[in-house]
Amino acid sequence: MQTNLNTLEGAIDYKFKDRTLLEMALKHSSLEIGVYDNERLEFLGDAVLELVVAEAFYLKFSEQKEGELSWMRTNIVNGNTLASKALKLGLDQHLVVSEAQRAHHPEPSNGMLEDTLEALIGAIYLDGGLEAARHSIERIFGNAIRQAVYKRHPKNRLQEWAHKHHKDTQLVYKLASTEGPAHARVYHSTVELDGLEIGKGSGNSKKAAQVTAADNALKRLRA
């Protein structure tokens, strides 16, 4: 484990002063050890990651409004991207789960990988502060942040398309359904134009689900 953790520290370019924080970040809640698993660190790391990426986009795209910046941030800080980055860091090999969890699910889910990466960022923040966390986030997400280009918000683009082609009709977003526990709720939304469904999408909030629905509608309409 010591060698493996050294390898992980090399991958994130940060050496922990308090190794217990790193070990805690890798302990899944299935171990049933209360506040000593990685859930609290995940809560903290999620906020730190959002802050660092938001700051980077705020500085990089000085003319863009809040909605556009939020959409661009979501393109980078989302479950699929986080899970992919976690795999590249080898977090699937470091994550410690209960025997029962491993027996039923030999490989960690994307959600578990996402949570572990956020917990790792939270651990770095506690151990070394914001600058250390920013450095590691840059190491992990730097290329995506640097290569990001301005993209108009899908809901704005869809509204413009609707106004151009159906001037007297309104877009209506509807919540179709929800699923999952309260701490990991998934929302499913649709968008209708003149009573007809033109897109649907899912997300971890009502707003995110609407954005995905609008984006899928644009792809369908080729707008």
URRA-V467782 format. One record per residue. SS is DSSP state (H for helix, E for strand, L for the rest). PHI is phi as a letter, one per 20 degrees, with the letter a starting at -180 (none if undefined). OMEGA is omega in radians with two decimals (999 if undefined). Layout:
SS_PHI_OMEGA / SS_PHI_OMEGA
This chain:
L_none_-3.13 / H_g_3.13 / H_f_3.14 / H_f_3.14 / H_f_3.05 / H_f_3.11 / H_f_3.12 / H_f_3.11 / H_f_3.09 / H_f_-3.11 / H_f_-3.13 / H_e_3.13 / L_l_3.08 / L_b_3.10 / L_d_-3.08 / L_f_2.97 / L_f_3.10 / L_d_-3.06 / H_f_-3.14 / H_f_3.10 / H_f_3.09 / H_f_-3.14 / H_f_3.12 / H_f_-3.13 / H_f_-3.07 / L_d_-3.11 / E_d_-3.09 / L_f_-3.10 / H_f_3.12 / H_f_3.10 / H_f_3.10 / L_l_3.12 / L_d_3.05 / H_m_-3.05 / H_f_-3.14 / H_e_3.01 / L_e_-2.98 / L_e_-3.04 / H_f_3.13 / H_f_3.09 / H_f_3.10 / H_f_3.09 / H_g_-3.13 / H_f_-3.10 / H_f_3.09 / H_g_-3.13 / H_f_-3.14 / H_f_3.13 / H_f_3.12 / H_g_-3.13 / H_f_-3.06 / H_f_3.14 / H_f_3.11 / H_f_3.12 / H_f_-3.13 / H_f_-3.14 / H_f_3.09 / H_g_-3.13 / H_f_-3.07 / H_f_-3.07 / L_d_-2.98 / L_f_-3.07 / L_d_-3.02 / L_e_-3.13 / L_e_-3.05 / H_g_-3.09 / H_f_3.13 / H_f_3.13 / H_f_3.12 / H_f_3.14 / H_f_-3.14 / H_f_3.09 / H_f_-3.14 / H_f_3.11 / H_f_-3.14 / H_d_-3.10 / L_e_3.08 / L_c_-3.03 / H_g_-3.10 / H_f_3.14 / H_f_-3.13 / H_f_3.12 / H_f_3.12 / H_f_3.11 / H_f_3.13 / H_f_3.10 / H_f_3.13 / H_f_3.09 / H_e_-3.12 / L_m_-3.10 / H_f_3.08 / H_f_3.13 / H_e_-3.09 / H_e_-3.06 / L_f_-3.13 / E_d_-3.14 / L_c_3.11 / L_f_3.10 / H_f_3.14 / H_f_3.11 / H_f_-3.12 / H_f_3.14 / H_f_-3.12 / H_e_-3.12 / L_c_-3.08 / L_g_3.14 / L_d_3.12 / L_f_3.11 / L_f_3.09 / H_g_3.13 / H_f_3.11 / H_f_3.12 / H_f_3.11 / H_g_-3.12 / H_f_-3.11 / H_f_3.10 / H_f_3.11 / H_f_3.09 / H_f_3.11 / H_f_3.11 / H_f_3.09 / H_f_3.13 / H_f_3.10 / H_f_3.14 / H_f_3.14 / H_f_-3.07 / H_e_-3.01 / H_c_3.13 / L_n_-3.04 / H_f_-3.11 / H_f_3.10 / H_f_3.12 / H_f_3.13 / H_f_3.14 / H_f_-3.13 / H_f_3.10 / H_f_3.07 / H_f_3.12 / H_f_-3.06 / H_e_-3.00 / H_d_-2.99 / H_g_-3.11 / H_f_-3.13 / H_f_3.14 / H_f_-3.11 / H_f_-3.07 / H_e_-3.13 / L_f_3.10 / L_c_-3.11 / L_f_3.08 / L_c_3.10 / L_f_-3.11 / L_f_-3.12 / H_g_-3.13 / H_f_3.08 / H_f_3.14 / H_f_-3.14 / H_f_3.11 / H_f_3.10 / H_f_3.12 / H_f_-3.12 / H_f_-3.14 / H_f_-3.12 / H_f_-3.02 / H_d_-3.11 / L_b_-2.91 / L_g_-3.03 / L_e_3.13 / L_d_-3.09 / L_d_2.99 / E_f_3.12 / E_c_3.09 / E_e_-3.11 / E_c_3.04 / E_e_-3.08 / E_e_-3.11 / E_a_3.03 / E_c_3.10 / E_b_3.09 / L_n_3.13 / L_f_-3.04 / H_g_-3.08 / H_e_3.14 / H_b_-3.08 / L_f_3.07 / E_d_-3.11 / E_d_3.12 / E_c_-3.09 / E_c_3.04 / E_c_3.01 / E_c_-3.09 / E_d_3.06 / E_c_-3.12 / L_l_3.09 / L_n_-3.13 / E_d_3.12 / E_f_-3.14 / E_d_3.12 / E_a_3.07 / E_b_-3.10 / E_a_-3.10 / E_c_3.10 / E_a_-3.11 / L_e_3.01 / L_b_3.11 / H_f_-3.13 / H_f_-3.14 / H_f_3.13 / H_f_3.10 / H_f_3.12 / H_f_3.13 / H_f_3.10 / H_f_3.12 / H_f_3.14 / H_f_3.12 / H_f_3.08 / H_f_3.11 / H_f_3.12 / H_f_-3.14 / H_f_-3.13 / H_e_-3.09 / L_l_-3.11 / L_e_999
